[in-house]
């Protein structure tokens, strides 16, 4: 069941759910708008010959109050807000319709597991033929929160727990890699 603004506000007030910082303007009928942070990561595409699942990726990290994403380019960004989900709630990150209408695709793999705590890393892709300028602090995506039928037996405690700033892929740490190399 997707939570209403009424339920979200109650859970925030009770401390069961955390979204910090949060302004009243960010509350929507069935979601919370999240804002673009100031930390970004870009793959060092001129220094790396390919992207591999079994090797740590090299990124260029930068801080800025605004960023221009060239056409058909990919960039990692972060939200201003840090969130904390209890073990019985999950969330979806969806791009805002107004942002999608200018050709910017926003993901975070679309899912936030129960028990996650940290800032959300956003995967941004400019599908447009023109550069897109983004300004930090603007509402960029929505956090849609859903209640699970039961508390998770194995809530999230993974490799992105507690992340701050845009965080690059850590797929090279996955169990599949360890098993394949043993």
PyMOL commands that set and color helices and strands:
alter all, ss='L'
color gray80, all
select helices_A, chain A and resi 5-14+24-26+97-100+171-173+175-181
alter helices_A, ss='H'
color red, helices_A
select strands_A, chain A and resi 18-20+27-28+31-43+59-63+66-69+74-84+89-95+104-107+111-112+117-126+132-135+139-147
alter strands_A, ss='S'
color yellow, strands_A
deselect
rebuild
show_as cartoon
